[in-house]
Amino acid sequence: MKKNIKFILLLVFIAIVAGFSGYLMKKNNLNDELIISDPTDISTASLFNANIMDNSGEIISFSKFEGQWLLINFWATWCAPCREEIPELNEFSHKNKTIQTIAIAIDDLESVNKFTKKIPIEYLSFIAENEGVQLSQSLGNERGVLPFSVIISPEKKIEKVFYGRLKLNQLNQALNSIIH
């Protein structure tokens, strides 16, 4: 009898924690865009000092992208919103030649290659495995969410960050206010 009461109390506790977590997620609305008021607060040094793996397993220095407008998109194969935004990012990368679109997967090489056979990524794609979490945090991903995207100027300054699924119209609007 005592075991049943303990089990019921445990279920009630779990329900309360789950409800509170849902409340916090709704309150913080993880799909909101965050605009950094002072982009100099965040350094991009860790990104440009990083050596990162491409889809063939070759390690490259990210410093080769210095001096360009960059849209960096952190994602994972297991992340539903990440998968949903890929077609729009493909379209964006084909239409917009002002900014280099780059995917960084927080995943392993085998999973990414298997995934991209089903849903191709038509822009530059790299794999950072678990180190990608720290890399995204160094660029302002304080919430630790995926997808996470950041726009970086040729001067290596973070111009804008986005939490959650990035939509094409949202991205175009942001770029128009930054670049033009």
VEXDREN-2710 file (C-alpha; in Angstrom, 1 decimal):
% VEXDREN-2710
k/r/px/py/pz
1/MET/0.0/0.0/0.0
2/LYS/2.8/2.4/0.9
3/LYS/4.5/1.6/-2.5
4/ASN/1.3/2.7/-4.3
5/ILE/1.1/6.0/-2.4
6/LYS/4.8/6.7/-3.1
7/PHE/4.3/5.9/-6.8
8/ILE/1.2/8.2/-7.0
9/LEU/3.2/11.0/-5.3
10/LEU/6.0/10.5/-7.7
11/LEU/3.6/10.8/-10.6
12/VAL/2.1/14.0/-9.2
13/PHE/5.6/15.4/-8.7
14/ILE/6.5/14.6/-12.3
15/ALA/3.3/16.2/-13.6
16/ILE/4.0/19.4/-11.6
17/VAL/7.6/19.6/-12.9
18/ALA/6.4/19.0/-16.5
19/GLY/3.7/21.6/-16.2
20/PHE/6.1/24.1/-14.8
21/SER/8.6/23.4/-17.5
22/GLY/5.9/23.9/-20.2
23/TYR/4.9/27.2/-18.5
24/LEU/8.5/28.4/-18.6
25/MET/9.0/27.4/-22.2
26/LYS/5.8/29.3/-23.2
27/LYS/6.8/32.3/-21.1
28/ASN/10.3/32.5/-22.6
29/ASN/8.9/31.7/-26.1
30/LEU/11.9/30.0/-27.6
31/ASN/10.8/30.9/-31.2
32/ASP/11.4/34.6/-30.5
33/GLU/14.2/36.4/-32.3
34/LEU/16.9/38.0/-30.2
35/ILE/18.5/41.2/-31.4
36/ILE/21.8/41.9/-29.8
37/SER/21.9/45.6/-29.0
38/ASP/25.7/45.7/-28.7
39/PRO/27.2/43.1/-31.0
40/THR/30.7/43.9/-29.6
41/ASP/29.7/42.1/-26.4
42/ILE/30.2/38.7/-28.2
43/SER/33.5/37.7/-29.8
44/THR/33.6/35.6/-33.0
45/ALA/37.3/34.6/-32.3
46/SER/36.3/31.0/-31.3
47/LEU/34.5/30.6/-34.6
48/PHE/37.4/31.9/-36.8
49/ASN/40.0/30.0/-34.8
50/ALA/38.0/26.7/-35.1
51/ASN/39.0/23.8/-37.2
52/ILE/35.9/22.1/-38.4
53/MET/35.1/18.9/-40.4
54/ASP/33.3/18.9/-43.7
55/ASN/30.9/16.1/-44.9
56/SER/33.8/14.1/-46.3
57/GLY/35.6/14.1/-43.0
58/GLU/38.3/16.6/-44.0
59/ILE/39.3/19.2/-41.4
60/ILE/39.4/22.8/-42.6
61/SER/40.2/26.1/-40.8
62/PHE/37.1/28.3/-40.4
63/SER/39.4/31.3/-40.8
64/LYS/39.0/30.9/-44.6
65/PHE/35.6/32.6/-44.2
66/GLU/37.0/35.8/-42.7
67/GLY/36.0/39.0/-44.5
68/GLN/32.6/37.7/-45.7
69/TRP/29.0/38.2/-44.7
70/LEU/28.1/34.9/-43.0
71/LEU/24.9/33.2/-42.0
72/ILE/25.9/30.4/-39.6
73/ASN/23.1/27.9/-38.8
74/PHE/23.6/25.4/-36.0
75/TRP/21.4/22.3/-36.4
76/ALA/21.1/18.6/-35.7
77/THR/19.6/15.6/-37.6
78/TRP/17.4/14.8/-34.6
79/CYS/16.0/18.4/-34.3
80/ALA/12.6/18.7/-36.0
81/PRO/12.6/22.6/-36.5
82/CYS/16.2/22.2/-37.9
83/ARG/14.9/19.8/-40.5
84/GLU/12.0/22.1/-41.3
85/GLU/14.1/25.1/-42.1
86/ILE/16.5/23.4/-44.5
87/PRO/14.4/23.9/-47.7
88/GLU/14.0/27.6/-46.9
89/LEU/17.7/28.0/-46.3
90/ASN/18.4/26.1/-49.5
91/GLU/16.2/28.6/-51.3
92/PHE/17.9/31.5/-49.5
93/SER/21.4/30.4/-50.4
94/HIS/20.5/30.1/-54.1
95/LYS/18.9/33.5/-54.3
96/ASN/21.2/35.6/-52.0
97/LYS/24.8/35.9/-53.1
98/THR/25.6/38.7/-50.6
99/ILE/26.0/36.3/-47.7
100/GLN/27.6/32.9/-47.4
101/THR/25.2/30.4/-45.8
102/ILE/26.9/27.8/-43.6
103/ALA/25.4/24.9/-41.7
104/ILE/27.2/23.5/-38.6
105/ALA/25.8/20.2/-37.5
106/ILE/25.9/19.3/-33.8
107/ASP/25.9/15.7/-34.8
108/ASP/28.2/12.9/-36.0
109/LEU/29.5/12.5/-39.6
110/GLU/27.6/9.2/-40.3
111/SER/24.2/10.7/-39.1
112/VAL/24.7/13.9/-41.1
113/ASN/25.7/12.0/-44.3
114/LYS/22.7/9.6/-44.0
115/PHE/20.4/12.5/-43.4
116/THR/21.6/14.6/-46.3
117/LYS/21.0/11.8/-48.7
118/LYS/17.3/12.2/-47.9
119/ILE/17.2/15.9/-47.4
120/PRO/20.0/17.6/-49.2
121/ILE/21.7/20.7/-47.8
122/GLU/22.6/22.9/-50.8
123/TYR/24.9/25.3/-49.0
124/LEU/28.2/24.7/-47.2
125/SER/27.8/22.2/-44.5
126/PHE/30.2/21.2/-41.6
127/ILE/30.1/18.9/-38.7
128/ALA/31.2/20.0/-35.2
129/GLU/29.8/17.1/-33.1
130/ASN/29.5/18.0/-29.4
131/GLU/32.0/20.9/-29.8
132/GLY/29.4/22.7/-31.8
133/VAL/27.4/23.3/-28.6
134/GLN/30.3/25.3/-27.1
135/LEU/30.8/27.0/-30.4
136/SER/27.2/28.1/-30.6
137/GLN/27.3/29.3/-27.0
138/SER/30.4/31.3/-27.7
139/LEU/28.4/33.1/-30.4
140/GLY/25.5/34.0/-28.1
141/ASN/23.4/30.8/-27.8
142/GLU/22.8/31.3/-24.1
143/ARG/19.6/29.3/-24.3
144/GLY/21.3/26.3/-25.8
145/VAL/18.6/25.7/-28.3
146/LEU/18.6/24.4/-31.9
147/PRO/18.3/25.6/-34.5
148/PHE/20.4/28.6/-33.7
149/SER/21.5/31.1/-36.4
150/VAL/23.8/34.1/-36.4
151/ILE/24.6/36.7/-39.0
152/ILE/28.3/37.9/-38.9
153/SER/29.6/40.9/-40.8
154/PRO/32.9/40.9/-42.8
155/GLU/34.4/42.8/-39.8
156/LYS/33.7/39.7/-37.7
157/LYS/30.9/41.3/-35.7
158/ILE/27.7/39.5/-34.8
159/GLU/24.9/41.5/-36.3
160/LYS/21.9/39.4/-35.4
161/VAL/21.1/36.1/-33.7
162/PHE/18.0/33.9/-34.1
163/TYR/16.7/31.3/-31.8
164/GLY/14.5/28.5/-33.2
165/ARG/13.3/27.9/-36.7
166/LEU/14.5/30.6/-39.1
167/LYS/11.9/31.6/-41.7
168/LEU/12.9/33.0/-45.1
169/ASN/10.9/36.3/-44.7
170/GLN/12.4/36.8/-41.3
171/LEU/15.9/36.3/-42.6
172/ASN/15.4/38.6/-45.6
173/GLN/13.9/41.3/-43.4
174/ALA/16.9/41.1/-41.1
175/LEU/19.4/41.3/-43.9
176/ASN/17.7/44.3/-45.5
177/SER/17.9/46.2/-42.3
178/ILE/21.6/45.2/-41.8
179/ILE/23.2/45.3/-45.2
180/HIS/21.2/47.8/-47.2
END
